[in-house]
Amino acid sequence: MKTARVSNDTVAPGAAGPLPRALAGLLKARAYPHPVGAVSVIETPISWVVLAGEFAYKIKRPVRYPFVDQRSAERRHWLCEEELRLNRRFAPELYLGVCPIVTGGSSARVHLGPTGAEGVAEYAVRMHRFAAADVLDRQLADGRIAPDALETFGRTLADIHATLPSVTVDAPWGEPESVRALLTGNLLECAAAAQEFRGRRSVLALREPLEQRLAQAAPWMAIRRLTARVRECHGDLHSRNIVVREGRLVPFDCLEYEPAFRWIDVADEIAFLASDLAARGHAAHAHAFLGAYLERSGDYHACRLLKLYEAHRALVRAKIAAFAAALHHGGAERRTLRAEYERLVAHAAAALSVRHPRLVLMSGLSGSGKTWMARQLARSLGAVHLRSDVERKRRAGLTALERSDSGLAVGLYAAEVNERVYDDLAREAYDGLTGGYTVIVDATLLRREDRRRFAELGAHAQAATYLVSCTAPPQVLRERLQRRAAAGQDASEATVAVLEWQRGQSEPIGADEPFESVEVESTDPQAIEKVLARLGEGAAA
């Protein structure tokens, strides 16, 4: 991105300046209906972004590329309106409207309201301005944002996705064959661009594993398209297109010019950000984002496609880095771009590599520390965390923190409901394992039959299976349940009465059960380290 900074007294020297002569008046403070100090212009391949006071004005450039044609004034106006429509779904507080830039016999100026007899030179998307330091990539680089913020954003994005229109049966987007053509075409384009770094061979080496993944994923893509998982998404969701505003992460700059780039599987959308975060060295942030998105949406089937899309998105960004490097024949900028390219290609290769996930079953009475321990293990292992309390509420149409007021062994906790919840957990666990993720199933699993079900699932998925049996002193169990109920900030509705009932239902773990069993006292300060040691250092996400 090229940035030209000018004062409000500068006269634009025709096409050689930061703006064409017809728009040069926008470099003057008087061109705006609000206070303005210095004016800055950011130039991108398809836009000029004029920064004036508290606002930014994004003007489409009259250019043509293989992916967009903006040569006609009508097309540029329509693209401004489309950009506003799309982005207001994600960032209504940022995108204020489309406004004309008028001449009226004098130099260009921004006009709010009806234009009357004045001539319209262009249209601009009017936005609230924000500091470059508030963009997520800078926040991450400066160490100013914690994984918790990405966790909150994961939930927010899942809620937004649920409101977006899904693809119609007659539309071309999301068809497995078109996705295959897009992904293989991108790999070949990346290989061609990689010649800039003499890296063509390393990119082409990824073609075979990519095509193997595509063949495996084709039926899953078809199912997801039919079940409304292909939606009109953001389309370009990475850390340079998310800004921190009032403590929240807000996406901006949707792809307005090509519908095929935004009518995508939501798995592709979330994989883009996860890939970007992980490739930048922020695996904890990526895990927090994905875990929260999956838990909120319940779309664990997406796990089957995430690594494929992560590889694709990493190659997209690698290609862009190589293209940018071609404009720099030496110096620090070229070295930075080469490092970015190499990092992204390495991430794509890792995403396409053969993985050996594990299935970790958490077992124990309510209050024994299962969920706390599962969360810690999930962070360490990069695992998908499935929780019976959350899935039980989802099945009933409740959010995780809503109360069901069900009695002991009735309502949401009746035996037949338990069976269906465990069916859901087993299906979701298989989705995660099939996608190459280690999966943690967080449930009481007090009955031998329930444990057997998941052990067989692990064997079918060819995943090493472990059972972590959590314990705590009786008084600790009671105190934890009482504190949790008083706080009202947990999906579990277990009470001391439930705890006593569970004791009567519990069946001891037999030596003949088909998994390695690890018993751990959750009050032990070294509990997590001991479990990880038993799981082995080779546990793979």
NULOSE-406113 format. One line per 4 residues: for each residue z, y, x of C-alpha. Coordinates in Angstrom, 2 decimals, padded with zeros to 5 digits. Layout:
<recs>
Z,Y,X; ...
</recs>
This chain:
<recs>
000.00,000.00,000.00; -001.02,003.36,001.39; 001.25,006.33,000.74; 000.21,009.94,001.16
002.95,012.55,000.90; 002.00,016.15,000.20; 003.88,019.30,-000.70; 003.30,021.09,-003.96
001.36,023.82,-002.11; -001.25,021.47,-000.67; -004.88,021.75,-001.77; -006.61,018.37,-001.97
-009.72,018.39,000.23; -012.03,016.54,-002.16; -012.45,012.78,-001.86; -010.87,012.75,001.60
-007.47,013.84,000.28; -004.75,011.92,-001.56; -006.54,012.57,-004.89; -010.16,013.29,-005.82
-011.09,016.95,-006.32; -011.07,016.66,-010.14; -007.39,015.64,-010.05; -006.28,017.84,-007.14
-004.38,020.12,-009.49; -001.79,017.38,-009.90; -000.55,018.23,-006.41; 000.85,021.52,-007.76
004.26,021.78,-009.40; 002.81,023.83,-012.24; 000.73,020.82,-013.34; 003.82,019.25,-014.94
005.82,020.11,-018.06; 009.11,019.43,-016.22; 010.79,020.52,-012.97; 009.02,019.27,-009.83
009.75,019.72,-006.15; 007.47,017.99,-003.63; 004.70,015.76,-004.96; 003.94,012.33,-003.43
000.91,010.15,-004.00; 000.94,006.38,-003.52; -002.51,004.86,-003.27; -003.15,001.21,-004.13
-006.52,-000.56,-004.34; -006.71,000.09,-008.09; -004.39,003.07,-008.79; -003.01,006.41,-007.73
000.69,006.80,-008.48; 001.72,010.45,-008.47; 005.47,010.95,-008.00; 006.59,014.26,-009.47
010.21,015.12,-010.15; 011.93,012.42,-012.18; 008.67,010.85,-013.31; 005.74,008.83,-011.98
002.18,009.01,-013.31; -000.01,005.98,-012.68; -003.75,006.73,-012.83; -006.43,004.02,-012.71
-008.99,004.52,-009.95; -012.70,004.23,-010.91; -013.27,001.13,-008.77; -014.73,-002.32,-009.14
-013.47,-005.54,-007.55; -014.19,-009.20,-008.36; -011.01,-009.25,-010.44; -011.28,-005.88,-012.24
-013.89,-003.28,-013.24; -012.45,000.22,-013.84; -015.60,002.30,-013.51; -015.76,003.52,-017.13
-013.34,006.15,-018.46; -012.91,004.18,-021.69; -011.93,001.07,-019.75; -009.40,002.99,-017.66
-007.82,004.45,-020.80; -007.63,001.00,-022.40; -006.03,-000.46,-019.27; -003.40,002.29,-019.36
-002.55,001.37,-022.96; -002.51,-002.32,-022.07; -000.20,-001.70,-019.12; 002.18,000.17,-021.41
002.13,-002.59,-024.05; 002.81,-005.38,-021.61; 005.49,-003.68,-019.55; 007.49,-002.35,-022.47
008.41,-005.97,-023.28; 010.17,-006.19,-019.92; 011.12,-002.60,-019.09; 011.07,-000.29,-022.14
013.43,002.10,-020.35; 010.91,002.60,-017.52; 007.60,002.87,-019.39; 007.51,006.04,-021.47
003.93,006.30,-022.70; 000.31,007.06,-021.90; -000.49,010.74,-021.47; -003.75,012.65,-020.91
-004.53,014.63,-017.80; -006.42,017.68,-019.00; -008.46,020.42,-017.38; -009.01,023.06,-020.12
-011.03,025.21,-017.78; -008.40,025.19,-015.06; -007.12,022.64,-012.56; -005.87,019.26,-013.78
-002.43,019.04,-015.33; -000.32,016.55,-017.28; -000.31,017.20,-021.01; 002.21,015.79,-023.49
001.14,015.90,-027.11; -002.23,016.53,-028.83; -004.97,017.71,-026.47; -006.87,019.96,-028.88
-009.97,021.53,-027.33; -008.90,020.78,-023.79; -010.99,018.32,-021.82; -009.38,015.03,-020.86
-010.10,014.22,-017.22; -008.10,010.97,-017.10; -005.17,009.14,-018.65; -001.95,008.11,-016.90
000.90,005.74,-017.59; 004.04,007.87,-017.58; 007.15,006.22,-016.14; 010.64,007.04,-015.01
010.68,007.25,-011.25; 012.92,005.06,-009.08; 013.75,004.90,-005.40; 011.97,002.40,-003.14
015.41,001.34,-001.88; 016.22,000.07,-005.40; 013.38,-002.46,-005.44; 014.63,-006.04,-005.15
012.89,-006.89,-001.88; 014.65,-003.97,-000.17; 017.96,-004.82,-001.81; 017.67,-008.37,-000.47
016.66,-007.25,003.02; 019.60,-004.84,003.16; 022.07,-007.45,001.88; 022.98,-005.27,-001.10
022.52,-007.76,-003.92; 024.46,-010.94,-004.61; 023.17,-014.22,-006.12; 025.15,-013.42,-009.29
022.67,-010.64,-010.11; 019.81,-013.16,-010.00; 021.83,-015.49,-012.21; 022.15,-012.78,-014.83
018.45,-012.01,-014.49; 017.58,-015.68,-015.02; 019.30,-015.62,-018.40; 017.68,-012.30,-019.30
014.20,-013.56,-018.42; 014.68,-016.73,-020.45; 015.53,-014.59,-023.48; 012.47,-012.38,-022.92
010.17,-015.38,-022.50; 011.38,-016.77,-025.82; 010.01,-013.65,-027.58; 006.56,-013.63,-025.94
003.47,-014.88,-027.80; 002.38,-018.43,-027.00; -001.20,-019.51,-026.38; -003.32,-020.49,-029.37
-005.09,-023.84,-029.52; -008.55,-022.28,-029.18; -007.68,-020.11,-026.16; -008.75,-021.32,-022.69
-005.55,-020.52,-020.83; -003.21,-023.21,-019.54; -005.67,-026.09,-019.83; -004.98,-028.60,-017.01
-008.56,-028.43,-015.74; -008.57,-024.63,-015.55; -005.20,-024.67,-013.78; -006.54,-027.22,-011.30
-009.58,-025.04,-010.59; -007.39,-021.97,-010.12; -004.94,-023.65,-007.73; -007.53,-025.44,-005.59
-009.69,-022.31,-005.51; -006.76,-020.27,-004.32; -006.02,-022.77,-001.54; -009.61,-022.54,-000.32
-009.51,-018.74,-000.46; -006.26,-018.80,001.51; -007.83,-021.11,004.09; -010.75,-018.71,004.49
-008.41,-015.74,004.85; -006.30,-017.72,007.35; -009.15,-017.48,009.86; -007.63,-014.09,010.63
-004.79,-016.03,012.31; -006.83,-019.11,013.24; -004.77,-020.97,010.68; -007.49,-022.48,008.49
-006.70,-026.07,009.44; -002.99,-025.84,008.53; -003.86,-024.53,005.07; -006.57,-027.14,004.45
-004.04,-029.84,005.37; -002.25,-028.94,002.13; -005.28,-029.69,-000.06; -004.61,-033.43,-000.41
-000.91,-033.12,-001.41; -001.82,-030.25,-003.75; -004.49,-032.32,-005.49; -002.12,-035.29,-005.75
000.47,-033.08,-007.43; -002.18,-031.65,-009.76; -003.34,-035.10,-010.85; 000.25,-036.13,-011.54
000.99,-032.91,-013.43; -002.10,-032.81,-015.68; -000.55,-034.67,-018.65; 002.63,-032.61,-018.35
000.61,-029.40,-018.40; -001.16,-030.53,-021.57; 002.14,-031.32,-023.27; 003.64,-027.98,-022.28
000.62,-026.11,-023.57; 000.99,-027.83,-026.96; 004.73,-027.11,-027.05; 004.43,-023.32,-026.58
005.32,-023.19,-022.89; 002.13,-021.27,-022.04; 002.84,-017.66,-022.98; 001.70,-014.13,-022.24
004.01,-013.61,-019.27; 004.54,-010.90,-016.67; 002.01,-012.53,-014.36; 003.14,-011.01,-011.05
006.87,-011.62,-010.95; 008.06,-011.33,-007.37; 010.75,-009.31,-005.63; 008.54,-006.26,-005.04
008.00,-005.93,-008.80; 011.68,-005.93,-009.83; 013.96,-002.91,-009.56; 017.71,-002.44,-009.90
018.52,000.05,-012.66; 022.07,000.72,-013.81; 023.20,-002.55,-012.26; 020.48,-004.66,-013.94
017.32,-006.23,-012.56; 014.28,-004.90,-014.42; 010.72,-006.27,-013.92; 007.81,-003.83,-013.82
004.07,-003.76,-013.05; 002.78,-006.63,-015.22; -000.80,-007.77,-014.62; -002.79,-005.91,-017.25
-006.35,-006.30,-015.99; -006.91,-010.09,-016.21; -005.49,-012.13,-019.13; -005.87,-015.43,-017.25
-003.35,-014.20,-014.67; -000.61,-013.59,-017.25; -001.32,-016.25,-019.90; 000.47,-018.89,-017.87
003.11,-021.59,-018.13; 006.58,-020.05,-017.95; 007.21,-022.60,-015.17; 004.55,-020.80,-013.12
006.24,-017.45,-013.80; 009.70,-018.52,-012.68; 008.31,-020.49,-009.74; 006.73,-017.29,-008.39
010.05,-015.49,-008.10; 011.90,-018.59,-006.89; 009.23,-019.17,-004.23; 009.36,-015.54,-003.12
013.16,-015.56,-002.85; 013.34,-018.86,-000.98; 010.51,-017.97,001.40; 012.35,-014.74,002.27
015.39,-016.80,003.25; 017.41,-016.23,000.09; 017.81,-019.80,-001.14; 021.14,-019.05,-002.83
019.53,-016.27,-004.88; 016.61,-018.53,-005.82; 018.99,-021.29,-006.90; 021.12,-018.89,-008.96
018.03,-017.55,-010.73; 016.50,-020.94,-011.50; 019.77,-022.54,-012.56; 020.58,-019.78,-015.01
017.03,-019.71,-016.41; 016.99,-023.48,-016.99; 020.43,-023.55,-018.56; 019.65,-020.64,-020.88
016.20,-021.86,-021.93; 016.88,-025.60,-021.91; 013.40,-026.00,-020.41; 014.30,-028.64,-017.82
010.84,-030.16,-018.27; 009.64,-027.20,-016.18; 011.22,-028.94,-013.17; 008.27,-031.34,-013.13
005.93,-028.46,-012.25; 008.06,-025.98,-010.34; 007.36,-027.22,-006.80; 003.63,-027.33,-007.47
003.66,-023.75,-008.71; 005.97,-022.65,-005.90; 003.41,-023.90,-003.38; 000.59,-022.16,-005.23
002.40,-018.83,-005.39; 003.36,-019.02,-001.72; -000.33,-019.51,-000.85; -001.27,-016.56,-003.06
001.08,-014.31,-001.11; -000.03,-015.82,002.22; -003.64,-015.03,001.36; -002.72,-011.42,000.56
-000.85,-011.11,003.87; -003.91,-012.41,005.75; -006.21,-009.99,003.92; -003.89,-007.10,004.77
-003.71,-008.17,008.41; -007.50,-007.91,008.66; -007.09,-004.14,008.31; -004.76,-004.01,011.34
-006.16,-005.02,014.73; -002.82,-004.85,016.49; 000.66,-003.38,016.47; 003.90,-004.04,014.63
002.34,-004.10,011.15; 000.01,-006.94,012.07; 002.84,-008.92,013.67; 004.92,-008.48,010.52
002.07,-009.67,008.33; 001.44,-012.69,010.53; 005.11,-013.66,010.36; 005.00,-013.30,006.57
001.86,-015.40,006.37; 003.34,-018.18,008.51; 006.59,-018.16,006.55; 004.72,-018.49,003.25
002.42,-021.30,004.41; 005.47,-023.19,005.71; 007.17,-022.74,002.35; 004.09,-024.07,000.53
004.05,-027.12,002.79; 007.74,-027.77,002.14; 007.25,-027.47,-001.62; 004.45,-030.07,-001.53
006.30,-032.49,000.74; 007.63,-035.84,-000.46; 011.19,-035.44,-001.68; 014.06,-037.92,-002.10
016.37,-036.51,-004.76; 019.80,-037.85,-005.67; 021.56,-038.27,-008.98; 025.18,-037.17,-008.91
027.33,-038.06,-011.92; 030.52,-036.11,-012.49; 033.24,-038.00,-014.36; 036.78,-037.17,-015.39
039.11,-035.89,-018.07; 038.77,-032.38,-019.45; 040.37,-029.93,-017.01; 039.90,-032.24,-014.04
037.63,-029.75,-012.27; 034.28,-031.44,-012.98; 032.38,-028.27,-013.83; 033.88,-026.19,-011.02
033.04,-028.92,-008.54; 029.56,-029.48,-010.02; 028.76,-025.79,-009.57; 029.87,-025.82,-005.93
027.90,-028.99,-005.22; 024.81,-027.64,-006.99; 024.83,-024.55,-004.75; 025.21,-026.64,-001.60
022.54,-029.17,-002.58; 020.13,-026.84,-004.41; 020.60,-029.16,-007.36; 019.90,-028.86,-011.08
023.21,-028.77,-012.92; 023.26,-030.32,-016.41; 026.38,-029.79,-018.47; 027.19,-031.77,-021.62
029.20,-028.90,-023.17; 026.17,-026.57,-022.94; 023.67,-029.14,-024.23; 025.99,-030.03,-027.12
026.07,-026.38,-028.21; 022.29,-026.03,-027.77; 021.66,-029.05,-030.00; 023.78,-027.38,-032.72
021.93,-024.06,-032.38; 024.91,-022.34,-030.73; 025.09,-020.34,-027.53; 027.27,-021.71,-024.76
030.24,-019.49,-025.64; 030.06,-019.77,-029.43; 032.80,-021.89,-031.00; 031.98,-024.80,-033.28
035.50,-025.24,-034.70; 034.88,-028.99,-034.70; 037.86,-031.28,-034.95; 038.76,-034.19,-032.70
035.99,-036.83,-032.69; 034.18,-035.14,-035.61; 031.49,-032.48,-036.00; 029.95,-031.68,-032.62
032.22,-034.29,-031.05; 031.47,-037.21,-033.37; 030.42,-040.47,-031.70; 026.84,-040.27,-032.95
026.52,-036.69,-031.66; 027.82,-037.80,-028.27; 025.07,-040.42,-028.14; 022.37,-037.86,-028.85
023.81,-035.41,-026.30; 023.75,-038.13,-023.65; 020.16,-038.91,-024.64; 019.31,-035.23,-024.04
021.10,-035.24,-020.69; 019.28,-038.40,-019.60; 015.87,-036.95,-020.52; 016.63,-033.67,-018.74
017.96,-035.48,-015.68; 014.77,-037.51,-015.48; 012.70,-034.32,-015.70; 014.61,-032.87,-012.76
014.43,-036.03,-010.65; 010.70,-036.41,-011.35; 010.19,-032.86,-010.09; 011.96,-033.72,-006.84
015.28,-032.04,-007.59; 018.70,-033.52,-006.99; 020.41,-033.55,-010.39; 024.11,-033.25,-011.21
025.17,-034.54,-014.64; 028.43,-032.89,-015.65; 030.07,-034.91,-018.46; 033.24,-036.92,-018.94
031.41,-040.27,-018.62; 034.63,-042.06,-019.41; 032.98,-045.16,-020.92; 031.38,-047.86,-018.82
028.33,-047.92,-021.13; 027.65,-044.20,-020.60; 027.85,-044.57,-016.85; 025.51,-047.59,-016.95
022.88,-045.57,-018.84; 022.67,-042.95,-016.10; 022.84,-045.49,-013.28; 019.78,-047.22,-014.74
018.03,-043.85,-015.04; 018.69,-043.16,-011.36; 017.29,-046.56,-010.40; 014.17,-045.96,-012.52
013.65,-042.59,-010.80; 014.26,-044.22,-007.39; 017.10,-041.80,-006.77; 020.27,-042.73,-004.92
023.08,-042.48,-007.49; 026.66,-041.40,-006.90; 029.59,-040.99,-009.26; 032.16,-038.34,-008.40
035.39,-039.10,-010.23; 037.52,-035.96,-010.53; 041.29,-036.10,-010.92; 044.18,-033.63,-011.12
047.92,-033.90,-011.85; 048.74,-034.03,-015.61; 050.47,-030.64,-015.59; 047.46,-029.06,-013.86
045.13,-030.52,-016.50; 047.17,-029.02,-019.33; 047.51,-025.61,-017.66; 043.79,-025.41,-016.97
042.90,-026.21,-020.57; 045.35,-023.64,-021.91; 044.06,-020.90,-019.59; 040.46,-021.72,-020.40
041.04,-021.62,-024.14; 042.84,-018.28,-023.88; 040.02,-016.74,-021.83; 037.27,-017.90,-024.20
034.66,-017.73,-021.43; 033.73,-021.38,-021.11; 031.44,-023.69,-023.09; 034.12,-026.38,-023.32
036.31,-026.48,-026.44; 038.67,-029.15,-025.08; 042.36,-028.79,-025.93; 045.48,-030.66,-024.84
045.03,-032.86,-027.94; 041.50,-033.71,-026.79; 042.87,-034.51,-023.34; 045.33,-037.02,-024.77
042.60,-038.58,-026.91; 040.37,-038.95,-023.85; 043.08,-040.85,-022.01; 042.92,-043.53,-024.67
039.13,-043.74,-024.48; 038.83,-043.88,-020.70; 037.58,-047.11,-019.11; 038.29,-047.61,-015.40
035.40,-047.61,-012.97; 034.60,-051.17,-011.98; 033.67,-052.33,-008.49; 030.54,-053.91,-009.97
029.12,-050.67,-011.38; 025.75,-049.87,-009.72; 026.52,-046.65,-007.86; 028.67,-045.41,-005.03
031.91,-044.00,-006.45; 033.71,-041.07,-004.86; 037.18,-040.17,-006.15; 038.38,-036.65,-005.41
041.48,-034.64,-006.24; 040.16,-031.25,-007.39; 043.25,-029.39,-006.19; 042.50,-030.49,-002.61
041.26,-027.41,-000.65; 038.80,-029.69,001.17; 037.49,-031.37,-002.00; 033.93,-030.05,-001.81
033.57,-030.80,001.90; 034.83,-034.35,001.38; 032.38,-035.03,-001.46; 029.46,-033.59,000.51
030.40,-035.78,003.45; 030.33,-038.86,001.23; 026.99,-037.86,-000.25; 025.62,-037.53,003.26
024.02,-034.70,005.12; 020.58,-035.88,004.03; 021.09,-034.93,000.37; 017.87,-033.20,-000.61
017.25,-030.61,-003.30
</recs>
